[in-house]
Amino acid sequence: MPSILRRLLKNQQAATLIEYSLIVCLIATATVTGMGALGNGLRNVMTSVANALP
């Protein structure tokens, strides 16, 4: 397995692919975290609106 990694890291295209993959993972993680926070905030707003209705 380490020999495969060494060959991939020597190959410039593979290194670029790995870098882009890491960037995509970081963006996905940030998106999921942001959506979770947005969902919690939205739930609080909807609960407040529901409680304010007669």
PQR file with spaces between the fields and no chain letter, atoms N, CA, C, O and H, PARSE charges and radii, in Angstrom:
ATOM       1  N    MET     1       0.814   -1.202    0.000 -0.4000 1.5000
ATOM       2  CA   MET     1       0.000    0.000    0.000 -0.0000 2.0000
ATOM       3  C    MET     1       0.855    1.262    0.000  0.5500 1.7000
ATOM       4  O    MET     1       0.564    2.179   -0.768 -0.5500 1.4000
ATOM       5  N    PRO     2       1.896    1.351    0.828 -0.5600 1.5000
ATOM       6  CA   PRO     2       2.717    2.561    0.799  0.2800 2.0000
ATOM       7  C    PRO     2       3.367    2.816   -0.561  0.5500 1.7000
ATOM       8  O    PRO     2       3.574    3.971   -0.935 -0.5500 1.4000
ATOM       9  N    SER     3       3.692    1.759   -1.304 -0.4000 1.5000
ATOM      10  CA   SER     3       4.297    1.965   -2.616 -0.0000 2.0000
ATOM      11  C    SER     3       3.305    2.611   -3.581  0.5500 1.7000
ATOM      12  O    SER     3       3.697    3.412   -4.430 -0.5500 1.4000
ATOM      13  H    SER     3       3.524    0.821   -1.000  0.4000 1.0000
ATOM      14  N    ILE     4       2.031    2.268   -3.455 -0.4000 1.5000
ATOM      15  CA   ILE     4       1.007    2.895   -4.291 -0.0000 2.0000
ATOM      16  C    ILE     4       0.911    4.378   -3.963  0.5500 1.7000
ATOM      17  O    ILE     4       0.826    5.215   -4.862 -0.5500 1.4000
ATOM      18  H    ILE     4       1.713    1.618   -2.766  0.4000 1.0000
ATOM      19  N    LEU     5       0.926    4.698   -2.680 -0.4000 1.5000
ATOM      20  CA   LEU     5       0.875    6.104   -2.273 -0.0000 2.0000
ATOM      21  C    LEU     5       2.087    6.865   -2.773  0.5500 1.7000
ATOM      22  O    LEU     5       1.961    8.001   -3.232 -0.5500 1.4000
ATOM      23  H    LEU     5       0.995    4.017   -1.950  0.4000 1.0000
ATOM      24  N    ARG     6       3.257    6.257   -2.689 -0.4000 1.5000
ATOM      25  CA   ARG     6       4.472    6.924   -3.168 -0.0000 2.0000
ATOM      26  C    ARG     6       4.379    7.203   -4.662  0.5500 1.7000
ATOM      27  O    ARG     6       4.744    8.286   -5.119 -0.5500 1.4000
ATOM      28  H    ARG     6       3.359    5.335   -2.316  0.4000 1.0000
ATOM      29  N    ARG     7       3.891    6.228   -5.420 -0.4000 1.5000
ATOM      30  CA   ARG     7       3.748    6.436   -6.862 -0.0000 2.0000
ATOM      31  C    ARG     7       2.720    7.521   -7.170  0.5500 1.7000
ATOM      32  O    ARG     7       2.913    8.326   -8.081 -0.5500 1.4000
ATOM      33  H    ARG     7       3.595    5.348   -5.049  0.4000 1.0000
ATOM      34  N    LEU     8       1.629    7.539   -6.408 -0.4000 1.5000
ATOM      35  CA   LEU     8       0.617    8.579   -6.638 -0.0000 2.0000
ATOM      36  C    LEU     8       1.161    9.966   -6.319  0.5500 1.7000
ATOM      37  O    LEU     8       0.883   10.928   -7.035 -0.5500 1.4000
ATOM      38  H    LEU     8       1.473    6.886   -5.668  0.4000 1.0000
ATOM      39  N    LEU     9       1.932   10.066   -5.249 -0.4000 1.5000
ATOM      40  CA   LEU     9       2.457   11.374   -4.872 -0.0000 2.0000
ATOM      41  C    LEU     9       3.535   11.861   -5.834  0.5500 1.7000
ATOM      42  O    LEU     9       3.726   13.068   -5.982 -0.5500 1.4000
ATOM      43  H    LEU     9       2.158    9.285   -4.667  0.4000 1.0000
ATOM      44  N    LYS    10       4.240   10.945   -6.488 -0.4000 1.5000
ATOM      45  CA   LYS    10       5.234   11.344   -7.484 -0.0000 2.0000
ATOM      46  C    LYS    10       4.559   11.851   -8.745  0.5500 1.7000
ATOM      47  O    LYS    10       5.094   12.722   -9.431 -0.5500 1.4000
ATOM      48  H    LYS    10       4.084    9.964   -6.368  0.4000 1.0000
ATOM      49  N    ASN    11       3.401   11.318   -9.050 -0.4000 1.5000
ATOM      50  CA   ASN    11       2.652   11.724  -10.230 -0.0000 2.0000
ATOM      51  C    ASN    11       1.960   13.054   -9.932  0.5500 1.7000
ATOM      52  O    ASN    11       1.150   13.137   -9.008 -0.5500 1.4000
ATOM      53  H    ASN    11       2.967   10.611   -8.492  0.4000 1.0000
ATOM      54  N    GLN    12       2.274   14.094  -10.706 -0.4000 1.5000
ATOM      55  CA   GLN    12       1.747   15.441  -10.438 -0.0000 2.0000
ATOM      56  C    GLN    12       0.230   15.490  -10.578  0.5500 1.7000
ATOM      57  O    GLN    12      -0.438   16.166   -9.795 -0.5500 1.4000
ATOM      58  H    GLN    12       2.932   14.027  -11.456  0.4000 1.0000
ATOM      59  N    GLN    13      -0.319   14.792  -11.555 -0.4000 1.5000
ATOM      60  CA   GLN    13      -1.769   14.812  -11.740 -0.0000 2.0000
ATOM      61  C    GLN    13      -2.478   14.157  -10.566  0.5500 1.7000
ATOM      62  O    GLN    13      -3.529   14.623  -10.125 -0.5500 1.4000
ATOM      63  H    GLN    13       0.223   14.243  -12.191  0.4000 1.0000
ATOM      64  N    ALA    14      -1.905   13.083  -10.068 -0.4000 1.5000
ATOM      65  CA   ALA    14      -2.507   12.411   -8.922 -0.0000 2.0000
ATOM      66  C    ALA    14      -2.441   13.300   -7.683  0.5500 1.7000
ATOM      67  O    ALA    14      -3.382   13.345   -6.891 -0.5500 1.4000
ATOM      68  H    ALA    14      -1.052   12.704  -10.426  0.4000 1.0000
ATOM      69  N    ALA    15      -1.322   14.008   -7.522 -0.4000 1.5000
ATOM      70  CA   ALA    15      -1.196   14.912   -6.378 -0.0000 2.0000
ATOM      71  C    ALA    15      -2.235   16.030   -6.471  0.5500 1.7000
ATOM      72  O    ALA    15      -2.840   16.410   -5.468 -0.5500 1.4000
ATOM      73  H    ALA    15      -0.557   13.973   -8.166  0.4000 1.0000
ATOM      74  N    THR    16      -2.434   16.544   -7.665 -0.4000 1.5000
ATOM      75  CA   THR    16      -3.449   17.583   -7.853 -0.0000 2.0000
ATOM      76  C    THR    16      -4.836   17.033   -7.559  0.5500 1.7000
ATOM      77  O    THR    16      -5.654   17.711   -6.938 -0.5500 1.4000
ATOM      78  H    THR    16      -1.942   16.235   -8.480  0.4000 1.0000
ATOM      79  N    LEU    17      -5.104   15.811   -7.999 -0.4000 1.5000
ATOM      80  CA   LEU    17      -6.394   15.179   -7.734 -0.0000 2.0000
ATOM      81  C    LEU    17      -6.623   15.007   -6.236  0.5500 1.7000
ATOM      82  O    LEU    17      -7.729   15.232   -5.744 -0.5500 1.4000
ATOM      83  H    LEU    17      -4.440   15.260   -8.504  0.4000 1.0000
ATOM      84  N    ILE    18      -5.597   14.616   -5.524 -0.4000 1.5000
ATOM      85  CA   ILE    18      -5.705   14.453   -4.071 -0.0000 2.0000
ATOM      86  C    ILE    18      -5.983   15.798   -3.411  0.5500 1.7000
ATOM      87  O    ILE    18      -6.805   15.883   -2.499 -0.5500 1.4000
ATOM      88  H    ILE    18      -4.699   14.434   -5.923  0.4000 1.0000
ATOM      89  N    GLU    19      -5.304   16.848   -3.865 -0.4000 1.5000
ATOM      90  CA   GLU    19      -5.524   18.184   -3.300 -0.0000 2.0000
ATOM      91  C    GLU    19      -6.960   18.647   -3.538  0.5500 1.7000
ATOM      92  O    GLU    19      -7.613   19.160   -2.629 -0.5500 1.4000
ATOM      93  H    GLU    19      -4.636   16.779   -4.606  0.4000 1.0000
ATOM      94  N    TYR    20      -7.445   18.463   -4.758 -0.4000 1.5000
ATOM      95  CA   TYR    20      -8.821   18.863   -5.050 -0.0000 2.0000
ATOM      96  C    TYR    20      -9.818   18.032   -4.244  0.5500 1.7000
ATOM      97  O    TYR    20     -10.843   18.549   -3.801 -0.5500 1.4000
ATOM      98  H    TYR    20      -6.915   18.046   -5.496  0.4000 1.0000
ATOM      99  N    SER    21      -9.525   16.774   -4.057 -0.4000 1.5000
ATOM     100  CA   SER    21     -10.408   15.922   -3.255 -0.0000 2.0000
ATOM     101  C    SER    21     -10.479   16.417   -1.815  0.5500 1.7000
ATOM     102  O    SER    21     -11.553   16.438   -1.215 -0.5500 1.4000
ATOM     103  H    SER    21      -8.692   16.354   -4.417  0.4000 1.0000
ATOM     104  N    LEU    22      -9.342   16.811   -1.267 -0.4000 1.5000
ATOM     105  CA   LEU    22      -9.336   17.341    0.093 -0.0000 2.0000
ATOM     106  C    LEU    22     -10.119   18.646    0.194  0.5500 1.7000
ATOM     107  O    LEU    22     -10.822   18.879    1.177 -0.5500 1.4000
ATOM     108  H    LEU    22      -8.470   16.794   -1.755  0.4000 1.0000
ATOM     109  N    ILE    23      -9.997   19.492   -0.820 -0.4000 1.5000
ATOM     110  CA   ILE    23     -10.746   20.751   -0.828 -0.0000 2.0000
ATOM     111  C    ILE    23     -12.247   20.472   -0.882  0.5500 1.7000
ATOM     112  O    ILE    23     -13.026   21.110   -0.173 -0.5500 1.4000
ATOM     113  H    ILE    23      -9.426   19.303   -1.619  0.4000 1.0000
ATOM     114  N    VAL    24     -12.649   19.519   -1.723 -0.4000 1.5000
ATOM     115  CA   VAL    24     -14.071   19.173   -1.827 -0.0000 2.0000
ATOM     116  C    VAL    24     -14.587   18.623   -0.500  0.5500 1.7000
ATOM     117  O    VAL    24     -15.702   18.943   -0.090 -0.5500 1.4000
ATOM     118  H    VAL    24     -12.016   19.001   -2.298  0.4000 1.0000
ATOM     119  N    CYS    25     -13.791   17.806    0.167 -0.4000 1.5000
ATOM     120  CA   CYS    25     -14.195   17.268    1.479 -0.0000 2.0000
ATOM     121  C    CYS    25     -14.357   18.385    2.497  0.5500 1.7000
ATOM     122  O    CYS    25     -15.295   18.369    3.294 -0.5500 1.4000
ATOM     123  H    CYS    25     -12.885   17.546   -0.167  0.4000 1.0000
ATOM     124  N    LEU    26     -13.460   19.343    2.477 -0.4000 1.5000
ATOM     125  CA   LEU    26     -13.551   20.472    3.401 -0.0000 2.0000
ATOM     126  C    LEU    26     -14.807   21.294    3.130  0.5500 1.7000
ATOM     127  O    LEU    26     -15.508   21.687    4.063 -0.5500 1.4000
ATOM     128  H    LEU    26     -12.698   19.356    1.830  0.4000 1.0000
ATOM     129  N    ILE    27     -15.090   21.553    1.863 -0.4000 1.5000
ATOM     130  CA   ILE    27     -16.295   22.314    1.509 -0.0000 2.0000
ATOM     131  C    ILE    27     -17.551   21.550    1.909  0.5500 1.7000
ATOM     132  O    ILE    27     -18.504   22.146    2.411 -0.5500 1.4000
ATOM     133  H    ILE    27     -14.521   21.234    1.105  0.4000 1.0000
ATOM     134  N    ALA    28     -17.561   20.238    1.692 -0.4000 1.5000
ATOM     135  CA   ALA    28     -18.722   19.423    2.062 -0.0000 2.0000
ATOM     136  C    ALA    28     -18.946   19.443    3.567  0.5500 1.7000
ATOM     137  O    ALA    28     -20.082   19.549    4.029 -0.5500 1.4000
ATOM     138  H    ALA    28     -16.787   19.754    1.285  0.4000 1.0000
ATOM     139  N    THR    29     -17.871   19.342    4.327 -0.4000 1.5000
ATOM     140  CA   THR    29     -17.986   19.379    5.786 -0.0000 2.0000
ATOM     141  C    THR    29     -18.536   20.719    6.252  0.5500 1.7000
ATOM     142  O    THR    29     -19.414   20.768    7.114 -0.5500 1.4000
ATOM     143  H    THR    29     -16.948   19.256    3.952  0.4000 1.0000
ATOM     144  N    ALA    30     -18.023   21.805    5.685 -0.4000 1.5000
ATOM     145  CA   ALA    30     -18.512   23.134    6.057 -0.0000 2.0000
ATOM     146  C    ALA    30     -19.982   23.302    5.676  0.5500 1.7000
ATOM     147  O    ALA    30     -20.749   23.915    6.418 -0.5500 1.4000
ATOM     148  H    ALA    30     -17.310   21.765    4.984  0.4000 1.0000
ATOM     149  N    THR    31     -20.375   22.765    4.533 -0.4000 1.5000
ATOM     150  CA   THR    31     -21.764   22.870    4.085 -0.0000 2.0000
ATOM     151  C    THR    31     -22.704   22.111    5.014  0.5500 1.7000
ATOM     152  O    THR    31     -23.752   22.625    5.406 -0.5500 1.4000
ATOM     153  H    THR    31     -19.752   22.266    3.930  0.4000 1.0000
ATOM     154  N    VAL    32     -22.323   20.893    5.362 -0.4000 1.5000
ATOM     155  CA   VAL    32     -23.171   20.091    6.256 -0.0000 2.0000
ATOM     156  C    VAL    32     -23.300   20.760    7.618  0.5500 1.7000
ATOM     157  O    VAL    32     -24.387   20.795    8.195 -0.5500 1.4000
ATOM     158  H    VAL    32     -21.472   20.476    5.044  0.4000 1.0000
ATOM     159  N    THR    33     -22.201   21.288    8.130 -0.4000 1.5000
ATOM     160  CA   THR    33     -22.234   21.981    9.422 -0.0000 2.0000
ATOM     161  C    THR    33     -23.116   23.229    9.341  0.5500 1.7000
ATOM     162  O    THR    33     -23.910   23.492   10.244 -0.5500 1.4000
ATOM     163  H    THR    33     -21.318   21.259    7.661  0.4000 1.0000
ATOM     164  N    GLY    34     -22.976   23.988    8.267 -0.4000 1.5000
ATOM     165  CA   GLY    34     -23.793   25.191    8.091 -0.0000 2.0000
ATOM     166  C    GLY    34     -25.262   24.873    7.950  0.5500 1.7000
ATOM     167  O    GLY    34     -26.107   25.579    8.499 -0.5500 1.4000
ATOM     168  H    GLY    34     -22.331   23.775    7.533  0.4000 1.0000
ATOM     169  N    MET    35     -25.577   23.819    7.221 -0.4000 1.5000
ATOM     170  CA   MET    35     -26.978   23.434    7.053 -0.0000 2.0000
ATOM     171  C    MET    35     -27.588   22.986    8.382  0.5500 1.7000
ATOM     172  O    MET    35     -28.762   23.247    8.646 -0.5500 1.4000
ATOM     173  H    MET    35     -24.890   23.245    6.775  0.4000 1.0000
ATOM     174  N    GLY    36     -26.801   22.319    9.208 -0.4000 1.5000
ATOM     175  CA   GLY    36     -27.288   21.923   10.531 -0.0000 2.0000
ATOM     176  C    GLY    36     -27.622   23.130   11.384  0.5500 1.7000
ATOM     177  O    GLY    36     -28.658   23.159   12.048 -0.5500 1.4000
ATOM     178  H    GLY    36     -25.848   22.107    8.994  0.4000 1.0000
ATOM     179  N    ALA    37     -26.746   24.130   11.369 -0.4000 1.5000
ATOM     180  CA   ALA    37     -26.988   25.346   12.144 -0.0000 2.0000
ATOM     181  C    ALA    37     -28.189   26.109   11.592  0.5500 1.7000
ATOM     182  O    ALA    37     -28.996   26.643   12.353 -0.5500 1.4000
ATOM     183  H    ALA    37     -25.904   24.107   10.829  0.4000 1.0000
ATOM     184  N    LEU    38     -28.302   26.157   10.281 -0.4000 1.5000
ATOM     185  CA   LEU    38     -29.437   26.834    9.654 -0.0000 2.0000
ATOM     186  C    LEU    38     -30.745   26.136   10.001  0.5500 1.7000
ATOM     187  O    LEU    38     -31.752   26.792   10.267 -0.5500 1.4000
ATOM     188  H    LEU    38     -27.646   25.723    9.663  0.4000 1.0000
ATOM     189  N    GLY    39     -30.731   24.812    9.999 -0.4000 1.5000
ATOM     190  CA   GLY    39     -31.932   24.052   10.344 -0.0000 2.0000
ATOM     191  C    GLY    39     -32.367   24.299   11.771  0.5500 1.7000
ATOM     192  O    GLY    39     -33.560   24.441   12.038 -0.5500 1.4000
ATOM     193  H    GLY    39     -29.913   24.279    9.783  0.4000 1.0000
ATOM     194  N    ASN    40     -31.416   24.354   12.699 -0.4000 1.5000
ATOM     195  CA   ASN    40     -31.752   24.630   14.095 -0.0000 2.0000
ATOM     196  C    ASN    40     -32.333   26.032   14.260  0.5500 1.7000
ATOM     197  O    ASN    40     -33.301   26.225   14.995 -0.5500 1.4000
ATOM     198  H    ASN    40     -30.446   24.238   12.482  0.4000 1.0000
ATOM     199  N    GLY    41     -31.749   26.992   13.586 -0.4000 1.5000
ATOM     200  CA   GLY    41     -32.264   28.360   13.654 -0.0000 2.0000
ATOM     201  C    GLY    41     -33.657   28.468   13.065  0.5500 1.7000
ATOM     202  O    GLY    41     -34.522   29.154   13.610 -0.5500 1.4000
ATOM     203  H    GLY    41     -30.963   26.835   12.989  0.4000 1.0000
ATOM     204  N    LEU    42     -33.867   27.790   11.954 -0.4000 1.5000
ATOM     205  CA   LEU    42     -35.175   27.808   11.310 -0.0000 2.0000
ATOM     206  C    LEU    42     -36.229   27.150   12.187  0.5500 1.7000
ATOM     207  O    LEU    42     -37.364   27.620   12.258 -0.5500 1.4000
ATOM     208  H    LEU    42     -33.164   27.233   11.512  0.4000 1.0000
ATOM     209  N    ARG    43     -35.859   26.070   12.850 -0.4000 1.5000
ATOM     210  CA   ARG    43     -36.799   25.401   13.766 -0.0000 2.0000
ATOM     211  C    ARG    43     -37.202   26.350   14.885  0.5500 1.7000
ATOM     212  O    ARG    43     -38.375   26.410   15.255 -0.5500 1.4000
ATOM     213  H    ARG    43     -34.937   25.687   12.791  0.4000 1.0000
ATOM     214  N    ASN    44     -36.235   27.096   15.429 -0.4000 1.5000
ATOM     215  CA   ASN    44     -36.543   28.043   16.510 -0.0000 2.0000
ATOM     216  C    ASN    44     -37.486   29.139   16.035  0.5500 1.7000
ATOM     217  O    ASN    44     -38.408   29.519   16.756 -0.5500 1.4000
ATOM     218  H    ASN    44     -35.283   27.048   15.129  0.4000 1.0000
ATOM     219  N    VAL    45     -37.265   29.643   14.842 -0.4000 1.5000
ATOM     220  CA   VAL    45     -38.133   30.690   14.305 -0.0000 2.0000
ATOM     221  C    VAL    45     -39.550   30.147   14.085  0.5500 1.7000
ATOM     222  O    VAL    45     -40.530   30.798   14.445 -0.5500 1.4000
ATOM     223  H    VAL    45     -36.516   29.334   14.256  0.4000 1.0000
ATOM     224  N    MET    46     -39.650   28.970   13.501 -0.4000 1.5000
ATOM     225  CA   MET    46     -40.976   28.393   13.266 -0.0000 2.0000
ATOM     226  C    MET    46     -41.701   28.069   14.565  0.5500 1.7000
ATOM     227  O    MET    46     -42.921   28.211   14.644 -0.5500 1.4000
ATOM     228  H    MET    46     -38.854   28.441   13.209  0.4000 1.0000
ATOM     229  N    THR    47     -40.978   27.644   15.563 -0.4000 1.5000
ATOM     230  CA   THR    47     -41.589   27.379   16.867 -0.0000 2.0000
ATOM     231  C    THR    47     -42.114   28.678   17.481  0.5500 1.7000
ATOM     232  O    THR    47     -43.203   28.709   18.052 -0.5500 1.4000
ATOM     233  H    THR    47     -39.987   27.528   15.499  0.4000 1.0000
ATOM     234  N    SER    48     -41.332   29.737   17.356 -0.4000 1.5000
ATOM     235  CA   SER    48     -41.774   31.038   17.879 -0.0000 2.0000
ATOM     236  C    SER    48     -43.018   31.529   17.158  0.5500 1.7000
ATOM     237  O    SER    48     -43.941   32.054   17.782 -0.5500 1.4000
ATOM     238  H    SER    48     -40.447   29.712   16.892  0.4000 1.0000
ATOM     239  N    VAL    49     -43.041   31.357   15.846 -0.4000 1.5000
ATOM     240  CA   VAL    49     -44.215   31.786   15.061 -0.0000 2.0000
ATOM     241  C    VAL    49     -45.429   30.947   15.447  0.5500 1.7000
ATOM     242  O    VAL    49     -46.525   31.484   15.609 -0.5500 1.4000
ATOM     243  H    VAL    49     -42.291   30.931   15.339  0.4000 1.0000
ATOM     244  N    ALA    50     -45.247   29.637   15.596 -0.4000 1.5000
ATOM     245  CA   ALA    50     -46.376   28.762   15.970 -0.0000 2.0000
ATOM     246  C    ALA    50     -46.908   29.108   17.353  0.5500 1.7000
ATOM     247  O    ALA    50     -48.118   29.074   17.581 -0.5500 1.4000
ATOM     248  H    ALA    50     -44.357   29.201   15.464  0.4000 1.0000
ATOM     249  N    ASN    51     -46.016   29.439   18.272 -0.4000 1.5000
ATOM     250  CA   ASN    51     -46.452   29.789   19.634 -0.0000 2.0000
ATOM     251  C    ASN    51     -47.140   31.159   19.664  0.5500 1.7000
ATOM     252  O    ASN    51     -47.977   31.408   20.531 -0.5500 1.4000
ATOM     253  H    ASN    51     -45.033   29.467   18.087  0.4000 1.0000
ATOM     254  N    ALA    52     -46.799   32.040   18.735 -0.4000 1.5000
ATOM     255  CA   ALA    52     -47.395   33.373   18.711 -0.0000 2.0000
ATOM     256  C    ALA    52     -48.794   33.362   18.092  0.5500 1.7000
ATOM     257  O    ALA    52     -49.575   34.285   18.323 -0.5500 1.4000
ATOM     258  H    ALA    52     -46.119   31.839   18.031  0.4000 1.0000
ATOM     259  N    LEU    53     -49.120   32.337   17.312 -0.4000 1.5000
ATOM     260  CA   LEU    53     -50.439   32.274   16.706 -0.0000 2.0000
ATOM     261  C    LEU    53     -51.495   31.932   17.755  0.5500 1.7000
ATOM     262  O    LEU    53     -51.237   31.153   18.673 -0.5500 1.4000
ATOM     263  H    LEU    53     -48.486   31.587   17.124  0.4000 1.0000
ATOM     264  N    PRO    54     -52.687   32.518   17.617 -0.5600 1.5000
ATOM     265  CA   PRO    54     -53.735   32.251   18.627  0.2800 2.0000
ATOM     266  C    PRO    54     -54.282   30.851   18.542  0.5500 1.7000
ATOM     267  O    PRO    54     -55.162   30.484   19.320 -0.5500 1.4000
